[in-house]
């Protein structure tokens, strides 16, 4: 799918007149978010444009292989930038502590594929049908005639591979596969991406996953699965929250399960929730009810402790979602 030529021209004009650009993405960055932010940083450097990359959280362990990952900071060196470019963002609160830095930019661009809670950005390049922001960004680079080098290709591949579940999720499109093939031709290292993201886990993560499976609860004729990981479970396994990546997808792989949820308490004052669903079950509506968001089949939100109350509220809303199908 081609981008609107007017959007491409507007973006090109903005970066052509900016000598300093701030690049960012949402907190708790995943492969699409961080891959896109770093791909944009490589692209801007190729155009001779100084830039910094910021994110509320540092890169998780499984994404530290990304080319240029050492550029990611929590606080920029410069106080002001002429242009801010934000990747994979549906609402400004998802910027976390970096939000004020982008508020000081003269203009901002948002490139995203989520159904937006808000519409931040002076220029918005958004396609909610795209399987990953990396797909939109690759379209943009091609439309600009950019040279996609191996580092950019690996970053963009990471975004596509992670958000399509290594081409297993139902959002996988012919375009995503075609662009991935092109990125491979440009030097993208898909073997590295797959190894680091899907085939390398610390022992602490495996132990935590085993405990979650043992204690998981099934409801509504085994169609809803809820896993709970308490603060003391993290402590016992010696694990951190980022090591739970992919747990909820494994729960959804149970043949009877149509909705899977995992409630995690990585600290005493925070309960995080990841949600997944099959087919036409719109789990994003559940996440939005609790102040979160995401996609139809993959979403998330946060709760205040206690965890037991969070599980109770979530289950009631999941039952309604299931009955609506």
C-alpha positions as CSV (number, residue, x, y, z in Angstrom):
1,X,0.0,0.0,0.0
2,X,1.4,3.4,-0.9
3,X,1.4,6.4,1.4
4,X,-0.5,9.6,0.5
5,X,2.0,11.6,-1.5
6,X,1.0,14.8,0.4
7,X,2.0,13.2,3.7
8,X,5.3,12.1,2.3
9,X,6.0,15.6,1.0
10,X,5.0,17.2,4.3
11,X,7.3,14.8,6.2
12,X,10.2,15.5,3.8
13,X,9.7,19.2,4.2
14,X,9.7,19.1,8.0
15,X,12.9,17.1,8.3
16,X,14.6,19.1,5.5
17,X,14.2,22.2,7.6
18,X,15.2,20.7,11.0
19,X,18.8,20.6,12.2
20,X,18.0,18.9,15.5
21,X,15.4,16.1,15.8
22,X,14.1,14.3,18.9
23,X,13.0,10.7,18.2
24,X,10.9,8.8,20.7
25,X,8.4,6.0,21.4
26,X,6.2,4.7,24.1
27,X,7.2,3.5,27.6
28,X,7.9,-0.3,28.0
29,X,9.0,-0.4,24.3
30,X,8.5,-3.5,22.3
31,X,10.2,-4.6,19.1
32,X,8.1,-2.4,16.8
33,X,8.4,0.7,19.0
34,X,12.2,0.5,19.5
35,X,12.9,-0.9,16.1
36,X,11.1,2.0,14.4
37,X,12.7,4.6,16.7
38,X,16.2,3.4,15.8
39,X,15.4,2.9,12.1
40,X,14.3,6.6,12.1
41,X,17.5,7.6,13.9
42,X,19.6,5.8,11.3
43,X,17.6,7.4,8.5
44,X,18.1,10.9,9.8
45,X,21.8,10.3,10.3
46,X,21.9,9.2,6.7
47,X,20.4,12.6,5.8
48,X,22.9,14.4,7.9
49,X,20.4,15.4,10.5
50,X,21.4,15.4,14.1
51,X,19.1,13.5,16.3
52,X,18.6,11.9,19.7
53,X,16.5,8.9,20.7
54,X,14.6,9.0,24.0
55,X,12.3,6.5,25.8
56,X,10.9,6.5,29.4
57,X,12.3,3.0,29.9
58,X,15.7,1.7,28.8
59,X,15.7,-1.0,26.1
60,X,14.8,-4.5,27.5
61,X,17.4,-7.2,27.3
62,X,15.9,-9.0,24.4
63,X,16.1,-5.9,22.2
64,X,19.7,-4.9,23.1
65,X,20.9,-6.5,19.9
66,X,19.3,-3.7,17.8
67,X,21.8,-1.7,15.8
68,X,22.2,1.7,17.5
69,X,20.5,0.7,20.7
70,X,23.2,2.6,22.7
71,X,21.7,5.8,21.4
72,X,18.6,5.4,23.5
73,X,18.5,7.7,26.5
74,X,16.0,8.6,29.1
75,X,16.9,12.3,29.0
76,X,18.1,14.1,25.9
77,X,21.3,16.1,25.9
78,X,19.8,19.1,24.2
79,X,17.1,21.1,25.9
80,X,15.2,22.0,22.7
81,X,14.7,20.4,19.3
82,X,13.1,21.8,16.2
83,X,11.2,18.6,15.4
84,X,10.0,15.6,17.4
85,X,9.2,12.3,15.7
86,X,7.3,9.8,17.7
87,X,6.8,6.2,16.6
88,X,4.1,3.7,17.7
89,X,2.1,6.1,19.9
90,X,-1.7,6.3,20.4
91,X,-1.8,8.8,23.3
92,X,0.7,11.3,24.8
93,X,0.6,9.8,28.3
94,X,2.3,6.7,26.8
95,X,5.4,8.8,26.5
96,X,5.9,8.8,30.2
97,X,8.7,11.0,31.5
98,X,9.7,12.0,28.0
99,X,6.4,13.8,27.2
100,X,7.7,17.3,28.3
101,X,10.7,17.0,25.9
102,X,8.3,16.6,22.9
103,X,6.1,19.3,24.2
104,X,9.0,21.7,23.8
105,X,9.5,20.7,20.1
106,X,8.4,23.3,17.6
107,X,6.6,20.6,15.5
108,X,5.9,16.9,16.1
109,X,5.2,14.0,13.8
110,X,3.5,10.8,14.9
111,X,3.8,7.6,12.9
112,X,1.5,4.8,14.2
113,X,-0.8,1.9,13.5
114,X,-3.0,1.9,16.7
115,X,-6.6,3.1,16.9
116,X,-5.8,6.4,18.6
117,X,-7.1,7.5,22.0
118,X,-6.0,11.0,21.0
119,X,-4.6,12.6,17.9
120,X,-1.2,14.0,19.0
121,X,1.2,15.4,16.4
122,X,1.2,18.3,13.9
123,X,1.6,15.7,11.2
124,X,0.1,12.3,11.6
125,X,1.0,9.3,9.4
126,X,-1.3,6.7,10.7
127,X,-2.8,3.5,9.3
128,X,-4.7,1.3,11.7
129,X,-4.9,-1.5,9.2
130,X,-1.1,-1.9,9.1
131,X,0.2,-4.9,11.1
132,X,3.1,-2.9,12.5
133,X,4.3,0.7,12.6
134,X,7.5,-0.7,10.9
135,X,5.4,-1.5,7.8
136,X,4.3,2.2,7.6
137,X,7.8,3.4,8.2
138,X,9.2,1.1,5.5
139,X,6.6,2.5,3.1
140,X,7.7,6.0,4.0
141,X,11.4,5.3,3.5
142,X,10.7,3.8,0.1
143,X,8.5,6.7,-0.9
144,X,11.3,9.1,0.0
145,X,13.8,7.0,-2.0
146,X,15.9,6.4,1.1
147,X,18.8,4.0,1.1
148,X,17.8,1.3,3.6
149,X,21.1,-0.1,4.9
150,X,21.5,-3.4,6.8
151,X,21.1,-1.7,10.2
152,X,17.9,0.0,9.2
153,X,16.7,-3.2,7.6
154,X,17.3,-5.2,10.8
155,X,15.5,-2.6,12.9
156,X,12.5,-2.5,10.6
157,X,12.4,-6.3,10.4
158,X,12.3,-6.5,14.2
159,X,9.2,-4.3,14.2
160,X,7.4,-6.5,11.6
161,X,8.5,-9.8,13.1
162,X,7.5,-8.9,16.7
163,X,4.1,-7.4,15.9
164,X,3.1,-10.3,13.7
165,X,4.4,-13.0,16.1
166,X,7.0,-14.1,13.6
167,X,4.3,-14.1,10.9
168,X,2.0,-16.3,13.0
169,X,-0.7,-13.8,14.0
170,X,-3.8,-13.1,12.0
171,X,-2.6,-9.5,11.3
172,X,0.1,-10.9,8.9
173,X,-0.5,-9.5,5.5
174,X,1.0,-10.1,2.0
175,X,2.5,-6.6,2.2
176,X,4.2,-7.4,5.5
177,X,5.7,-10.6,4.0
178,X,6.8,-8.7,0.8
179,X,8.4,-5.9,2.7
180,X,10.2,-8.3,5.0
181,X,11.6,-10.1,1.9
182,X,12.8,-6.7,0.6
183,X,14.4,-5.9,3.9
184,X,16.2,-9.3,3.9
185,X,17.6,-8.3,0.5
186,X,18.8,-5.0,2.0
187,X,20.8,-6.9,4.6
188,X,18.3,-7.3,7.4
189,X,19.4,-10.1,9.8
190,X,16.1,-12.1,10.5
191,X,18.1,-15.0,12.0
192,X,19.4,-12.6,14.7
193,X,16.0,-11.1,15.3
194,X,14.3,-14.5,15.7
195,X,17.1,-15.9,17.9
196,X,17.2,-12.9,20.3
197,X,13.4,-12.4,20.6
198,X,11.9,-15.9,20.4
199,X,14.7,-18.4,21.1
200,X,16.6,-16.9,24.0
201,X,15.2,-16.7,27.5
202,X,16.8,-16.4,30.9
203,X,16.3,-19.3,33.4
204,X,14.4,-17.0,35.7
205,X,11.8,-16.4,32.9
206,X,11.3,-20.1,32.4
207,X,10.8,-20.7,36.1
208,X,8.3,-17.9,36.3
209,X,6.4,-19.2,33.3
210,X,6.2,-22.6,34.8
211,X,4.8,-21.2,38.0
212,X,2.2,-19.1,36.1
213,X,1.0,-22.2,34.2
214,X,0.6,-24.2,37.4
215,X,-1.5,-21.5,39.0
216,X,-3.4,-20.2,36.0
217,X,-7.2,-20.3,36.3
218,X,-9.7,-21.2,33.6
219,X,-13.3,-19.9,33.4
220,X,-16.4,-20.1,31.2
221,X,-15.9,-23.7,30.0
222,X,-12.1,-23.2,29.7
223,X,-12.6,-20.3,27.2
224,X,-11.0,-17.6,29.5
225,X,-7.6,-18.1,30.9
226,X,-6.1,-15.8,33.6
227,X,-2.6,-16.0,34.8
228,X,-1.4,-14.2,37.9
229,X,2.2,-13.3,38.8
230,X,2.5,-11.7,42.2
231,X,5.4,-9.6,43.5
232,X,6.7,-12.5,45.6
233,X,6.7,-14.7,42.5
234,X,9.0,-12.3,40.7
235,X,11.2,-12.2,43.8
236,X,11.3,-16.0,44.2
237,X,12.2,-16.6,40.5
238,X,14.7,-13.7,40.5
239,X,12.8,-12.3,37.4
240,X,11.8,-8.9,36.2
241,X,8.7,-7.8,34.3
242,X,10.2,-7.7,30.9
243,X,10.9,-11.5,31.2
244,X,7.2,-12.2,31.0
245,X,7.1,-11.2,27.3
246,X,5.2,-13.8,25.3
247,X,3.6,-15.5,28.3
248,X,0.1,-14.4,27.4
249,X,0.4,-15.7,23.8
250,X,1.3,-19.1,25.1
251,X,-1.8,-19.2,27.2
252,X,-3.9,-18.3,24.2
253,X,-2.4,-21.3,22.4
254,X,-4.5,-23.7,24.6
255,X,-7.1,-25.0,22.1
256,X,-10.2,-24.1,24.2
257,X,-9.0,-20.6,25.2
258,X,-10.5,-17.7,23.3
259,X,-9.4,-14.9,25.7
260,X,-6.1,-15.0,27.7
261,X,-5.0,-12.5,30.3
262,X,-2.0,-12.2,32.5
263,X,-1.9,-9.9,35.6
264,X,1.6,-9.1,36.8
265,X,2.7,-7.3,39.9
266,X,6.3,-6.4,39.3
267,X,6.2,-3.9,42.1
268,X,4.1,-3.5,45.2
269,X,2.2,-0.5,43.8
270,X,1.5,-1.5,40.3
271,X,-0.5,-4.3,38.5
272,X,0.0,-4.6,34.8
273,X,-2.3,-6.6,32.5
274,X,-1.7,-8.1,29.0
275,X,-4.7,-9.3,27.0
276,X,-5.0,-11.5,23.9
277,X,-8.0,-12.9,22.1
278,X,-9.0,-15.0,19.1
279,X,-11.0,-14.2,16.0
280,X,-13.4,-11.3,16.3
281,X,-13.3,-10.9,20.0
282,X,-12.3,-7.2,20.5
283,X,-10.2,-7.3,23.6
284,X,-9.1,-3.6,23.1
285,X,-12.6,-2.6,24.3
286,X,-11.9,-4.3,27.6
287,X,-8.5,-2.6,27.9
288,X,-10.0,0.8,27.2
289,X,-12.6,0.3,30.0
290,X,-9.6,0.2,32.4
291,X,-7.7,3.1,30.8
292,X,-5.6,1.0,28.5
293,X,-5.7,0.3,24.8
294,X,-4.2,-1.6,21.9
295,X,-5.5,-3.7,19.0
296,X,-8.5,-5.9,18.6
297,X,-6.7,-9.1,19.5
298,X,-3.8,-7.7,21.6
299,X,-4.1,-5.0,24.2
300,X,-3.1,-4.0,27.7
301,X,-3.9,-1.9,30.7
302,X,-2.9,-1.2,34.3
303,X,-4.7,-1.6,37.7
304,X,-4.1,-0.3,41.2
305,X,-3.5,-3.0,43.8
306,X,-4.8,-5.1,45.4
307,X,-4.3,-7.8,42.8
308,X,-7.3,-9.8,43.9
309,X,-9.7,-7.0,43.2
310,X,-8.1,-6.3,39.8
311,X,-8.6,-10.0,38.8
312,X,-12.2,-9.9,39.9
313,X,-13.0,-6.7,37.9
314,X,-11.2,-8.0,34.9
315,X,-12.9,-11.4,34.9
316,X,-16.4,-9.8,35.0
317,X,-15.5,-7.6,32.0
318,X,-13.9,-10.5,30.1
319,X,-17.1,-12.6,30.5
320,X,-19.1,-9.7,28.9
321,X,-16.6,-9.6,26.0
322,X,-16.9,-13.3,25.5
323,X,-20.7,-13.2,25.6
324,X,-20.8,-10.5,23.0
325,X,-19.1,-12.7,20.3
